[in-house]
Amino acid sequence: MRTLVPPLRWSLACAYGVLILACFAGALRLQGTYPTADNALFEYCGRAIVRGAALYRDVWDDKLPGVYFVNALWQLLFGSRYILHAAAETLVALLSAALLWLVMRDFEIGMRAPAAALLFAFLCLAFPLNSIEAYALPLLLAATLCARISWILTGLFVGAAAGFWIPSLLMLVPLFALFPQRTAATMLATAALAVAIPLGSVFWVAGPANFTALVHTWILYASSSTGTRVHHHLLVLNRFARTAQALENFRDGVIASGVAAFGMLFLAIVRKPATVAQNFALISICAMFLAAFVGSRFYSHYFISCFAAIVFGICAYLPGSRLHPARGVLLAVGIVLLARTIQVHLSGDDSSRATIAQRLAVRAGPIVAGKLTLHVDAYRPEFYLALDPVLHDPREILGSSQDPAARSSDPADADVVIDTGQRIRSGTRVCERTAFPIEMRVKREFSRAFASCP
């Protein structure tokens, strides 16, 4: 048997290597062509910072500074070669997987390599790499590693994570529970440090006036509901439209993130905690699940840290677990939900949006950049990244659907109008093939400048 162990180890190492390369290639394929949606907005703000713009004054979004300065770093290192941005973001995901492996080793939990591989695969293929939660995760895992060494380091890492994602502060709950013998003063000092870092960084970057406006925006975002849809079959749901929409968003989020599937697998094996690792896993899952409850949107990336905690919890509870019929039902439900998660991601594709933005960046970007103003009829920040227009207002990129306090520009005032579906007819249509299937219109006096844009 001993002679079989080295070949088996080499085989497993090769399998993990192939999996990492496949996930890396998949991440570049999914997110490397051109940024869209929030990814594009973060890149736009990062580029503006590199050019000397002041965050929250010259360009506005409602996230904390961390994600914009990371994107500024990508812009500084790689410019507009966004395939390299995606590669760097994939390395951040690989760092999270490596840190999970180290945390599990610290807790003396087995199945470390499969757990790290699973986390890496989901970070690459199921979640947006360039998201605030994806950057917060390695910092939270580092904080967990440091908890046995230095509570100052733990506070620094949790605070840094909260500089990307405010709910990261909830990670202090399982960390404090991990060492109940610590004095109240130590815990309070750690918590104060963790809270002071993000708040201080925002106040320093934004300034007093913009800090107040930013906090007001957070409150509006958390308290406002998403648009509700009309139900034509179950009419009673229309009486509770906001609640029904929130529940639907929650369902979509937990399925797309894999939390529903692996959460069922965890429930199939969970029992009364018997070890430090099991107790920490249970509290971490609860804390990170609660962290996803920011408003009623429940986007899948809100559950990134919860997913990592569930993977840790499954590995902590699996040894010695017994599967009786009731738990077998939970396991079966988890498998069905996992199939649904895979189906969701196979059907989702933003490549057409990325392709249009990339074409516009090449053809129309040099004409618009720094000279003309823009109006887009929807939240499509990739067009601002591609065309680099002059802004009417720092908030115009967001639109009212993204930020309730945003002031959208009037299409009649814009030099260039991009129509994604509302059929704005003002102006001369240009770049018909480049912008297809959307429409791009400009004021008559600028139409000649776009003659080279087919």
C-alpha positions in Angstrom: 0.0 0.0 0.0 2.8 2.4 0.8 4.1 2.2 -2.8 0.7 3.5 -4.0 0.7 6.6 -1.9 3.2 8.7 -3.8 1.6 8.0 -7.2 -1.8 8.8 -5.7 -0.5 12.1 -4.3 0.9 13.0 -7.7 -2.3 12.1 -9.4 -4.3 14.3 -6.9 -1.8 17.1 -7.3 -2.1 17.0 -11.1 -5.9 16.9 -10.8 -5.9 20.0 -8.6 -3.5 21.7 -11.0 -5.7 21.0 -14.0 -8.8 22.2 -12.0 -7.0 25.5 -11.1 -6.0 26.1 -14.7 -9.5 25.3 -15.9 -11.1 27.7 -13.4 -8.5 30.3 -14.3 -9.3 30.0 -18.0 -13.0 30.0 -17.2 -12.7 33.1 -15.2 -10.9 34.9 -18.0 -13.5 33.7 -20.5 -16.4 34.9 -18.4 -15.0 38.2 -17.1 -12.0 39.1 -19.1 -13.2 40.5 -22.4 -14.5 43.8 -21.2 -16.0 44.9 -17.8 -19.8 45.4 -17.5 -22.2 46.5 -14.8 -20.6 47.1 -11.4 -17.3 45.8 -12.6 -17.2 48.6 -15.2 -18.2 51.2 -12.7 -15.3 50.2 -10.4 -12.9 50.3 -13.3 -14.2 53.7 -14.3 -13.7 55.1 -10.8 -10.3 53.5 -10.6 -9.2 55.1 -13.9 -10.5 58.5 -12.7 -8.5 58.2 -9.5 -5.3 57.4 -11.5 -6.0 60.6 -13.6 -6.3 62.7 -10.4 -10.0 62.8 -9.9 -11.3 63.0 -6.3 -13.5 60.1 -5.3 -16.9 61.1 -4.0 -16.4 64.6 -5.5 -15.5 64.3 -9.2 -16.8 60.8 -9.5 -19.4 59.1 -7.3 -20.5 55.7 -6.3 -21.8 54.5 -2.9 -19.2 51.8 -2.1 -16.3 52.2 0.4 -12.9 53.4 -1.0 -11.2 49.9 -1.0 -12.6 48.6 -4.3 -11.9 51.8 -6.2 -8.3 52.0 -5.1 -7.8 48.3 -6.0 -9.2 49.1 -9.5 -6.9 52.1 -9.6 -4.0 49.8 -9.0 -5.2 47.5 -11.9 -5.5 50.6 -14.1 -2.0 51.8 -13.1 -0.5 48.3 -13.8 -2.4 47.2 -16.8 -4.2 50.1 -18.4 -7.1 49.1 -20.6 -5.8 45.5 -21.1 -8.8 44.1 -19.1 -7.8 40.5 -19.6 -4.9 41.2 -17.3 -7.3 42.9 -14.8 -9.3 39.6 -14.7 -6.1 37.6 -14.3 -5.1 39.7 -11.3 -8.6 39.3 -9.8 -8.4 35.5 -10.3 -5.1 35.5 -8.3 -7.1 37.3 -5.5 -9.5 34.4 -5.6 -6.6 31.9 -5.5 -5.3 33.7 -2.5 -8.7 33.3 -0.7 -8.6 29.5 -1.5 -5.0 29.3 -0.1 -6.0 31.1 3.0 -9.0 28.8 3.5 -6.6 25.9 3.3 -4.4 27.5 6.0 -7.3 28.3 8.3 -8.5 24.7 8.0 -5.0 23.4 8.8 -4.9 25.7 11.8 -8.1 24.1 13.0 -6.8 20.6 12.2 -9.6 19.9 9.7 -9.2 17.4 6.9 -10.3 17.7 3.2 -8.4 21.0 2.9 -7.5 20.7 -0.7 -11.0 19.8 -2.0 -12.5 22.7 0.1 -10.0 25.2 -1.3 -10.6 23.9 -4.8 -14.3 24.2 -4.4 -14.1 27.8 -3.1 -11.7 28.8 -5.9 -14.0 27.2 -8.5 -17.1 29.2 -7.3 -15.2 32.4 -6.9 -14.0 32.1 -10.5 -17.1 30.7 -12.2 -20.1 31.7 -10.1 -19.3 35.1 -8.5 -18.1 38.4 -10.0 -14.3 38.5 -9.3 -14.2 42.3 -9.1 -16.7 42.7 -6.3 -16.4 44.2 -2.8 -17.2 40.9 -1.1 -14.5 39.0 -3.1 -11.8 41.5 -1.9 -13.1 41.3 1.7 -13.0 37.5 1.9 -9.1 37.0 1.9 -8.9 39.7 4.6 -11.5 38.0 6.8 -9.7 34.7 6.4 -6.4 36.4 7.3 -8.1 37.9 10.4 -9.1 34.3 11.4 -5.5 33.1 11.0 -4.2 36.0 13.1 -6.7 35.5 15.9 -4.4 33.1 17.7 -1.4 35.3 17.3 -2.4 39.0 17.7 -5.7 40.7 18.2 -4.3 43.9 16.9 -3.7 42.1 13.5 -7.1 40.6 13.7 -8.7 44.1 14.2 -6.6 45.5 11.3 -7.6 42.8 8.9 -11.3 42.9 9.8 -11.2 46.7 9.5 -9.5 46.5 6.1 -12.2 44.0 5.0 -14.9 46.5 6.2 -13.1 49.1 4.1 -14.5 47.0 1.2 -17.7 45.6 2.7 -19.2 47.0 5.9 -20.9 43.7 7.0 -17.4 42.3 7.4 -17.6 43.6 11.0 -19.9 40.8 11.8 -16.9 38.4 11.6 -15.9 39.8 15.0 -18.7 37.7 16.5 -17.3 34.2 15.7 -13.8 35.5 16.3 -14.7 36.7 19.8 -16.5 33.4 20.5 -13.3 31.5 19.5 -11.4 33.0 22.4 -13.9 33.6 25.3 -11.0 33.9 27.7 -10.0 37.2 26.2 -10.7 40.3 28.4 -13.5 42.6 27.5 -11.0 45.4 27.1 -9.1 43.4 24.4 -12.3 42.7 22.5 -13.5 46.3 22.7 -10.2 47.6 21.5 -10.2 45.1 18.6 -13.8 46.1 17.7 -13.0 49.8 17.9 -10.0 49.4 15.6 -12.1 47.4 13.1 -14.8 50.0 13.0 -12.4 53.0 13.0 -10.4 51.9 9.9 -13.3 51.9 7.4 -15.0 55.0 8.8 -11.7 56.9 9.1 -10.7 56.0 5.5 -14.1 57.1 4.1 -13.9 60.4 6.1 -10.4 61.0 5.0 -11.1 60.3 1.3 -14.5 61.9 1.0 -14.3 64.8 3.4 -16.9 65.9 5.9 -19.6 67.1 3.5 -19.4 64.1 1.2 -19.1 61.7 4.1 -22.5 62.8 5.3 -23.9 62.5 1.8 -22.4 59.0 1.5 -23.9 57.8 4.8 -27.3 59.2 3.7 -26.9 57.2 0.4 -26.2 54.0 2.3 -29.4 54.5 4.4 -31.4 55.1 1.3 -30.0 52.1 -0.5 -30.6 49.8 2.5 -34.1 51.0 3.1 -35.3 51.2 -0.5 -36.8 48.3 -2.3 -36.1 47.0 -5.8 -38.7 47.3 -8.5 -41.6 44.9 -8.1 -43.2 42.9 -10.8 -46.9 42.3 -11.3 -48.3 38.8 -10.7 -51.0 37.7 -13.1 -51.8 34.3 -11.6 -51.4 34.6 -7.8 -53.0 38.0 -7.6 -52.8 38.1 -3.8 -49.0 38.5 -4.1 -49.7 42.0 -5.6 -50.9 43.1 -2.2 -47.5 42.3 -0.7 -45.5 43.2 -3.8 -42.4 44.5 -1.9 -42.2 41.5 0.4 -42.8 39.1 -2.5 -40.0 40.7 -4.5 -37.6 40.6 -1.5 -38.3 36.9 -1.1 -37.9 36.3 -4.8 -34.5 38.2 -4.7 -33.5 36.1 -1.7 -34.4 32.9 -3.5 -32.4 33.9 -6.6 -29.4 35.0 -4.5 -29.0 31.8 -2.4 -29.5 29.6 -5.5 -27.0 31.5 -7.7 -24.4 31.7 -5.0 -24.6 28.0 -4.1 -25.5 28.8 -0.5 -28.9 27.0 -0.9 -27.3 23.8 -2.2 -24.3 23.6 0.1 -26.4 25.0 3.0 -28.7 21.9 2.6 -25.6 19.7 2.6 -24.5 21.3 5.8 -27.9 20.9 7.4 -27.8 17.2 6.5 -24.7 16.6 8.7 -24.8 19.4 11.3 -25.2 18.3 15.0 -24.3 19.7 18.4 -20.8 21.2 18.2 -18.2 18.9 19.8 -15.0 20.7 18.7 -13.7 24.2 18.6 -13.8 24.1 14.8 -17.4 23.0 14.7 -18.5 25.7 17.1 -16.6 28.3 15.1 -18.1 27.1 11.8 -21.6 27.3 13.1 -21.3 30.8 14.4 -19.4 31.9 11.3 -22.1 30.6 9.0 -24.8 32.4 11.0 -22.8 35.7 11.1 -22.0 35.7 7.4 -25.5 34.7 6.4 -26.8 37.6 8.4 -24.2 39.9 6.7 -26.0 39.3 3.4 -29.1 41.0 4.7 -28.3 44.5 3.4 -31.6 45.9 2.1 -33.8 43.6 0.0 -31.7 43.0 -3.1 -29.8 39.8 -2.0 -27.4 39.7 -5.0 -25.5 36.4 -5.2 -22.1 38.1 -4.3 -23.6 39.2 -1.0 -23.2 35.5 0.0 -19.5 35.0 -0.9 -18.2 35.0 2.7 -21.2 32.8 3.8 -20.3 30.3 1.1 -16.8 30.1 2.3 -18.0 29.6 5.9 -20.4 26.8 4.8 -17.6 25.0 2.9 -15.5 25.2 6.1 -18.5 24.0 8.2 -19.1 20.9 5.9 -15.5 19.8 6.3 -15.6 20.4 10.1 -18.8 18.3 10.6 -18.5 15.6 7.9 -16.1 13.2 9.9 -18.3 11.0 12.0 -21.6 12.2 10.7 -24.4 9.7 10.1 -27.0 10.0 7.4 -30.5 8.9 8.5 -33.6 9.2 6.2 -34.6 12.7 7.3 -31.1 14.0 6.6 -31.0 12.0 3.3 -33.9 14.2 2.2 -31.9 17.3 2.9 -29.0 15.8 1.0 -31.2 15.1 -2.0 -32.7 18.6 -2.0 -29.1 20.0 -1.9 -28.2 18.0 -4.9 -31.2 19.3 -6.8 -30.4 22.9 -5.8 -26.8 22.4 -6.9 -28.1 21.4 -10.3 -30.2 24.5 -10.4 -27.2 26.6 -9.4 -25.2 25.2 -12.3 -28.1 25.8 -14.7 -28.4 29.4 -13.6 -24.7 30.1 -14.5 -24.8 28.2 -17.7 -27.8 30.3 -18.9 -26.3 33.6 -17.8 -24.1 35.5 -20.3 -23.0 39.1 -20.4 -20.7 38.6 -23.4 -23.0 40.6 -25.8 -22.8 43.6 -23.5 -19.1 43.3 -23.2 -18.7 43.0 -27.0 -20.8 46.1 -27.7 -18.8 48.1 -25.2 -15.5 46.9 -26.5 -16.5 47.8 -30.1 -17.6 51.3 -29.0 -14.3 51.8 -27.1 -12.3 51.1 -30.3 -14.5 53.0 -32.8 -16.3 55.8 -30.9 -14.1 56.2 -27.8 -11.5 58.4 -29.5 -14.2 60.7 -30.8 -16.1 61.1 -27.5 -13.3 60.9 -24.9 -12.9 64.1 -23.0 -14.9 66.2 -25.5 -18.6 65.2 -25.5 -21.3 64.5 -22.9 -23.3 61.3 -22.7 -26.7 60.1 -21.7 -27.6 56.4 -21.3 -31.2 55.3 -20.7 -30.2 52.5 -18.2 -27.6 51.5 -15.7 -24.8 50.6 -18.2 -21.5 51.9 -16.8 -19.6 50.0 -19.4 -20.5 52.7 -22.0 -19.0 55.4 -19.7 -15.8 53.3 -19.4 -15.7 52.7 -23.1 -16.5 56.2 -24.3 -14.9 58.2 -21.4 -17.3 61.2 -21.9 -17.4 64.6 -20.0 -19.7 64.2 -17.0 -22.7 66.4 -16.4 -22.8 65.3 -12.8 -20.6 62.9 -10.8 -23.7 60.7 -10.1 -25.0 60.4 -13.7 -23.4 57.0 -14.3 -25.5 55.4 -11.7 -29.1 56.3 -12.6 -32.0 56.3 -10.2 -32.2 52.5 -10.2 -28.7 52.1 -8.7 -28.7 55.1 -6.4 -32.0 56.6 -5.2 -30.2 60.0 -4.7 -28.7 60.0 -8.3 -29.6 62.7 -10.7 -29.9 61.3 -14.2 -29.0 63.6 -17.1 -31.6 64.8 -19.6 -31.1 63.3 -23.1 -31.8 66.6 -24.7 -28.7 68.1 -23.0 -26.3 65.3 -24.0 -24.1 65.4 -27.1 -24.3 61.6 -27.4 -27.3 59.4 -26.4 -27.3 55.6 -26.1 -30.7 54.0 -26.3 -30.9 50.5 -25.0 -34.6 50.1 -25.3 -36.6 53.2 -24.6 -36.3 54.4 -28.2 -35.1 58.0 -27.7 -35.4 59.5 -31.2 -33.6 62.8 -30.8 -30.4 63.3 -32.7 -28.7 61.6 -35.7 -28.1 57.9 -35.5 -24.4 56.9 -35.8 -22.3 53.8 -35.4 -25.2 51.6 -36.5 -23.2 48.4 -37.0 -20.8 49.0 -34.1 -23.5 49.7 -31.5 -26.0 47.1 -32.8 -28.5 46.0 -31.4 -28.7 49.2 -29.3 -28.9 52.7 -30.9 -26.4 55.5 -30.6 -27.5 59.1 -31.5 -25.6 62.4 -31.5 -26.5 66.0 -32.0 -26.5 67.0 -35.7 -23.4 69.2 -35.4 -21.3 66.2 -34.2 -22.6 63.6 -36.8 -19.6 64.2 -39.2 -17.1 63.3 -36.5 -18.6 59.8 -36.4 -18.2 59.1 -40.1 -15.4 56.7 -39.4 -17.6 54.7 -37.0 -19.6 52.2 -39.2 
